[in-house]
Amino acid sequence: MTHRYRLARFIDMALAPQIWHGVRLAAIPIPRAVLAASGDAMRDLATALRDERRSVDPSTLRELERVLTHGSASPLYDRSHPIRALHTLVAFESRFGQSSVCAA
């Protein structure tokens, strides 16, 4: 679970710009066009990562980490194709198992 929380925190940092000496700075340099197109999908993915009831295999987490952190090979850092980044994130979220709800 620790790895999942670290990835969720990374997504949170990408979505929340920091203020430094009055200047907005992105902690993670994902282009604005990509954030505008896929911000909701990124939030959904972070929520899925934090949900302990949703299962995911280790290989999916490794692939997701690669997409989030390796800029040269990731559609998240390519400002010319923001929809491709959105499709990539939605595909990752679909690989998470459904949360199991216990009837009370």
KEROTI-214098 format. One record per residue: residue number from 1; residue in one letter; x, y, z of N, C-alpha, C in turn. Coordinates in nm, 2 decimals. Layout:
# residues N
[NUM A [X Y Z] [X Y Z] [X Y Z]] ...
//
This chain:
# residues 104
[1 M [0.08 -0.12 0.00] [0.00 0.00 0.00] [0.09 0.13 0.00]] [2 T [0.20 0.12 0.06] [0.29 0.24 0.06] [0.32 0.29 -0.08]] [3 H [0.35 0.20 -0.17] [0.38 0.24 -0.31] [0.26 0.31 -0.37]] [4 R [0.14 0.26 -0.34] [0.02 0.32 -0.40] [0.00 0.46 -0.34]] [5 Y [0.02 0.48 -0.21] [0.01 0.61 -0.15] [0.11 0.71 -0.21]] [6 R [0.23 0.66 -0.23] [0.33 0.75 -0.29] [0.29 0.79 -0.43]] [7 L [0.24 0.70 -0.51] [0.19 0.74 -0.64] [0.08 0.84 -0.64]] [8 A [-0.02 0.82 -0.54] [-0.13 0.91 -0.53] [-0.08 1.05 -0.49]] [9 R [0.02 1.05 -0.40] [0.07 1.18 -0.35] [0.14 1.25 -0.47]] [10 F [0.21 1.18 -0.55] [0.28 1.23 -0.67] [0.17 1.30 -0.76]] [11 I [0.06 1.23 -0.78] [-0.05 1.29 -0.86] [-0.10 1.42 -0.80]] [12 D [-0.12 1.42 -0.66] [-0.16 1.54 -0.59] [-0.07 1.65 -0.61]] [13 M [0.06 1.63 -0.61] [0.16 1.73 -0.63] [0.15 1.79 -0.77]] [14 A [0.13 1.70 -0.87] [0.12 1.75 -1.00] [0.00 1.84 -1.03]] [15 L [-0.11 1.81 -0.95] [-0.23 1.89 -0.97] [-0.23 2.02 -0.89]] [16 A [-0.15 2.03 -0.79] [-0.15 2.15 -0.70] [-0.02 2.23 -0.72]] [17 P [-0.03 2.34 -0.79] [0.09 2.43 -0.81] [0.13 2.49 -0.67]] [18 Q [0.25 2.51 -0.65] [0.30 2.58 -0.53] [0.33 2.72 -0.56]] [19 I [0.33 2.81 -0.45] [0.36 2.95 -0.46] [0.50 2.97 -0.40]] [20 W [0.59 3.03 -0.48] [0.72 3.05 -0.42] [0.76 3.19 -0.46]] [21 H [0.77 3.28 -0.36] [0.80 3.42 -0.38] [0.70 3.49 -0.47]] [22 G [0.57 3.45 -0.46] [0.46 3.51 -0.53] [0.45 3.45 -0.67]] [23 V [0.52 3.35 -0.71] [0.52 3.29 -0.84] [0.46 3.15 -0.83]] [24 R [0.36 3.12 -0.92] [0.31 2.99 -0.92] [0.41 2.89 -1.00]] [25 L [0.44 2.79 -0.93] [0.54 2.69 -0.98] [0.47 2.55 -0.98]] [26 A [0.49 2.48 -1.08] [0.44 2.34 -1.08] [0.55 2.25 -1.02]] [27 A [0.51 2.17 -0.92] [0.60 2.08 -0.86] [0.64 1.97 -0.95]] [28 I [0.55 1.93 -1.04] [0.57 1.83 -1.14] [0.54 1.90 -1.28]] [29 P [0.64 1.91 -1.37] [0.62 1.99 -1.49] [0.53 1.93 -1.60]] [30 I [0.41 1.89 -1.56] [0.31 1.84 -1.66] [0.25 1.96 -1.73]] [31 P [0.25 1.97 -1.86] [0.19 2.08 -1.93] [0.05 2.11 -1.90]] [32 R [0.01 2.24 -1.90] [-0.12 2.29 -1.86] [-0.23 2.22 -1.95]] [33 A [-0.20 2.21 -2.08] [-0.30 2.15 -2.17] [-0.33 2.01 -2.12]] [34 V [-0.23 1.93 -2.08] [-0.25 1.80 -2.03] [-0.33 1.80 -1.90]] [35 L [-0.30 1.89 -1.81] [-0.37 1.90 -1.68] [-0.51 1.94 -1.71]] [36 A [-0.54 2.03 -1.80] [-0.68 2.07 -1.83] [-0.76 1.95 -1.88]] [37 A [-0.70 1.87 -1.97] [-0.77 1.76 -2.03] [-0.79 1.64 -1.94]] [38 S [-0.69 1.62 -1.85] [-0.69 1.50 -1.77] [-0.69 1.52 -1.62]] [39 G [-0.71 1.64 -1.57] [-0.71 1.66 -1.43] [-0.81 1.57 -1.35]] [40 D [-0.93 1.56 -1.40] [-1.03 1.48 -1.34] [-0.99 1.33 -1.34]] [41 A [-0.94 1.28 -1.45] [-0.89 1.15 -1.45] [-0.77 1.12 -1.36]] [42 M [-0.69 1.22 -1.34] [-0.58 1.21 -1.25] [-0.63 1.20 -1.10]] [43 R [-0.73 1.29 -1.07] [-0.79 1.28 -0.94] [-0.86 1.14 -0.91]] [44 D [-0.93 1.09 -1.01] [-0.99 0.96 -1.00] [-0.89 0.85 -0.98]] [45 L [-0.78 0.86 -1.05] [-0.67 0.76 -1.03] [-0.61 0.77 -0.90]] [46 A [-0.59 0.89 -0.84] [-0.53 0.90 -0.71] [-0.63 0.85 -0.61]] [47 T [-0.76 0.87 -0.63] [-0.86 0.81 -0.54] [-0.86 0.66 -0.54]] [48 A [-0.85 0.60 -0.66] [-0.84 0.46 -0.68] [-0.71 0.40 -0.61]] [49 L [-0.60 0.47 -0.62] [-0.48 0.43 -0.55] [-0.50 0.42 -0.40]] [50 R [-0.57 0.52 -0.35] [-0.58 0.53 -0.20] [-0.69 0.43 -0.15]] [51 D [-0.78 0.38 -0.24] [-0.88 0.29 -0.19] [-0.83 0.15 -0.18]] [52 E [-0.81 0.11 -0.05] [-0.76 -0.02 -0.02] [-0.85 -0.14 -0.07]] [53 R [-0.97 -0.11 -0.09] [-1.07 -0.22 -0.14] [-1.05 -0.25 -0.28]] [54 R [-0.98 -0.16 -0.36] [-0.96 -0.19 -0.50] [-0.83 -0.25 -0.52]] [55 S [-0.83 -0.37 -0.58] [-0.71 -0.45 -0.60] [-0.64 -0.40 -0.74]] [56 V [-0.51 -0.42 -0.74] [-0.43 -0.39 -0.86] [-0.31 -0.47 -0.85]] [57 D [-0.27 -0.52 -0.96] [-0.15 -0.61 -0.96] [-0.02 -0.52 -0.97]] [58 P [0.09 -0.57 -0.91] [0.22 -0.50 -0.91] [0.27 -0.45 -1.04]] [59 S [0.24 -0.52 -1.15] [0.29 -0.48 -1.28] [0.22 -0.35 -1.33]] [60 T [0.09 -0.34 -1.29] [0.02 -0.22 -1.33] [0.08 -0.10 -1.25]] [61 L [0.11 -0.12 -1.12] [0.17 -0.01 -1.05] [0.31 0.03 -1.10]] [62 R [0.39 -0.07 -1.15] [0.52 -0.03 -1.21] [0.50 0.05 -1.34]] [63 E [0.40 0.00 -1.42] [0.37 0.08 -1.54] [0.32 0.22 -1.51]] [64 L [0.24 0.23 -1.42] [0.18 0.36 -1.38] [0.30 0.45 -1.33]] [65 E [0.38 0.40 -1.25] [0.50 0.48 -1.20] [0.58 0.53 -1.32]] [66 R [0.60 0.44 -1.42] [0.68 0.48 -1.53] [0.61 0.59 -1.61]] [67 V [0.48 0.58 -1.62] [0.41 0.69 -1.70] [0.41 0.82 -1.62]] [68 L [0.40 0.81 -1.49] [0.40 0.93 -1.41] [0.54 1.00 -1.39]] [69 T [0.64 0.92 -1.39] [0.78 0.98 -1.36] [0.88 0.98 -1.47]] [70 H [0.86 0.91 -1.58] [0.95 0.91 -1.69] [0.90 1.00 -1.81]] [71 G [0.94 1.13 -1.80] [0.89 1.23 -1.89] [0.91 1.20 -2.04]] [72 S [1.03 1.15 -2.07] [1.06 1.13 -2.21] [0.97 1.03 -2.28]] [73 A [0.92 0.93 -2.20] [0.84 0.82 -2.26] [0.70 0.83 -2.23]] [74 S [0.65 0.93 -2.16] [0.52 0.94 -2.11] [0.43 1.04 -2.18]] [75 P [0.31 1.00 -2.21] [0.22 1.10 -2.28] [0.18 1.21 -2.19]] [76 L [0.20 1.20 -2.05] [0.17 1.31 -1.96] [0.25 1.43 -1.98]] [77 Y [0.37 1.42 -2.04] [0.46 1.53 -2.05] [0.47 1.58 -2.20]] [78 D [0.38 1.53 -2.28] [0.38 1.57 -2.42] [0.26 1.67 -2.44]] [79 R [0.29 1.79 -2.45] [0.19 1.90 -2.46] [0.11 1.89 -2.59]] [80 S [0.17 1.82 -2.69] [0.10 1.82 -2.82] [-0.01 1.72 -2.83]] [81 H [-0.03 1.63 -2.73] [-0.13 1.52 -2.74] [-0.20 1.51 -2.60]] [82 P [-0.27 1.61 -2.55] [-0.33 1.59 -2.42] [-0.44 1.48 -2.41]] [83 I [-0.50 1.46 -2.52] [-0.61 1.35 -2.52] [-0.55 1.21 -2.50]] [84 R [-0.43 1.19 -2.56] [-0.36 1.07 -2.55] [-0.32 1.04 -2.40]] [85 A [-0.28 1.15 -2.33] [-0.26 1.14 -2.18] [-0.38 1.10 -2.11]] [86 L [-0.50 1.16 -2.14] [-0.62 1.13 -2.08] [-0.66 0.98 -2.10]] [87 H [-0.65 0.93 -2.22] [-0.68 0.79 -2.25] [-0.59 0.70 -2.18]] [88 T [-0.46 0.73 -2.16] [-0.37 0.65 -2.08] [-0.41 0.64 -1.94]] [89 L [-0.45 0.75 -1.88] [-0.49 0.75 -1.74] [-0.62 0.67 -1.72]] [90 V [-0.71 0.69 -1.81] [-0.84 0.62 -1.79] [-0.81 0.47 -1.81]] [91 A [-0.72 0.43 -1.90] [-0.69 0.29 -1.91] [-0.63 0.23 -1.79]] [92 F [-0.55 0.31 -1.72] [-0.49 0.26 -1.59] [-0.60 0.24 -1.49]] [93 E [-0.68 0.34 -1.48] [-0.79 0.32 -1.37] [-0.88 0.20 -1.40]] [94 S [-0.90 0.17 -1.52] [-0.99 0.06 -1.56] [-0.92 -0.08 -1.52]] [95 R [-0.79 -0.07 -1.49] [-0.72 -0.20 -1.46] [-0.73 -0.22 -1.31]] [96 F [-0.78 -0.13 -1.23] [-0.81 -0.15 -1.09] [-0.93 -0.23 -1.07]] [97 G [-0.93 -0.32 -0.97] [-1.05 -0.40 -0.94] [-1.15 -0.31 -0.88]] [98 Q [-1.28 -0.36 -0.89] [-1.39 -0.28 -0.83] [-1.38 -0.29 -0.68]] [99 S [-1.42 -0.19 -0.61] [-1.42 -0.19 -0.46] [-1.53 -0.28 -0.41]] [100 S [-1.50 -0.36 -0.32] [-1.60 -0.45 -0.26] [-1.67 -0.38 -0.15]] [101 V [-1.80 -0.38 -0.16] [-1.88 -0.32 -0.05] [-1.95 -0.43 0.03]] [102 C [-1.93 -0.42 0.16] [-1.99 -0.52 0.25] [-2.13 -0.47 0.29]] [103 A [-2.22 -0.56 0.28] [-2.36 -0.53 0.33] [-2.36 -0.54 0.48]] [104 A [-2.42 -0.44 0.54] [-2.43 -0.43 0.68] [-2.57 -0.48 0.73]] 
//
